[in-house]
Amino acid sequence: MLLYNITFNIEPEIQEKWLDWIRIEYIPYVLNTGHFTSSRIYRLLTETENQGLTFSLQFFAPTLSDVEKYLEKFAPEIFSKHNVAFRHQHVSFMTILEAVE
């Protein structure tokens, strides 16, 4: 099992709008590609020096090939839509993790 994780740091004033958009647009889009089995959203409780709110958006995939195909064929579209909707109000980075046990 693989975990495709996107960490977002957003401005506090957009939290509700951003979460709604993630739940209504982003998550269904990703899951509907057929490359992931489920998703989760977590909020970081131990903020450090930054002043934003940090969220981890997680998608679970059976294989690395599923993640790679998603990133190649589908990710650019949803990344673009997210960047248009929340321009200059977020930063993000992606990681891919493999389950060990």
N, C-alpha and C positions, 0 to 999 in steps of 0.2 A: 504494500500500500504506500502510495506517495502523497505527500502534502504539498500542495501549491499554495503558498502564502503570499499575500500582498499586505504590506504594512503601510497604513496611511496616517499621516499627521495632518489634522484639519484644524481650521480656525474654530474656536469654541462657538461663535455665533451661528455657524452653519450646521451644527451637530444634528438637529432634528431633520432639517431638509436633506442633509447628506445621508443620514441613516434611512430615511424614507426612500430616497433614490436608489440606494444600494439594495434595499429589500425588494423594491418594485421593478427596477430595471436591470441592475448588474447581476445579482444572483440568478434570477430566472434565465437571463441570457446565457450565462456560463453553463448552468446545469442543462439547459436545452441543447447544448452542443453534443451531448451524449458522451463526453469524455470524463465526466466526474460523477461520483455517486452521491455526494452530499456536501454540505457546506456548514460553516459556523462563523459567527462574528464574535470577537472578543475585544474588550476595551482594556487598555493598559492602565492599571491602577497606580503604578509607581512611576509617575512622570518625573523626568529629570529636569534638565535646565530649559527645555523648550517650553513655550507658552501655549502650545496647541494641545489637542486631544489626540491620542494615538489609538488606532484600532487595527486589529489583525483580522483580515478576511481570509478564511481558509476553505480550500476546496480539496476533496479527497478523490484520488484517481487510482485505478487498479495498476496502471503501468506508467513507466516513464514515457513511453510512446504516446500515450493519451495526452499527457501534459505537453509534449513537444508538438503534437498535431494541433492542439488547442492554441498554443502560442503562435504557431505559424499561420493558421487559417482564420482564427476567430478573435484573438486578443486585440489586434490593432483596432478593430471597429469599436469595441467597448472601451478601450483606453481612450480613443479619440472622443467618444461621447462623454466620458467622464471628465476629460480635460476641458471640453467646451462648457459643460454644466458647472464646473467648479474651478475655473481658471483663476490662478493666483491665490487660491484659498486652500491649497493642499500640497503636500509632497508625498511621494510614495516610493517604495522599492519592493522587489519581488525576491522570494527565495523558494527553492524546491528542496524538500526534505524527504528522506526515505525512512520508513519504519524499520527499526532494528529488531524489535521483539514483538 
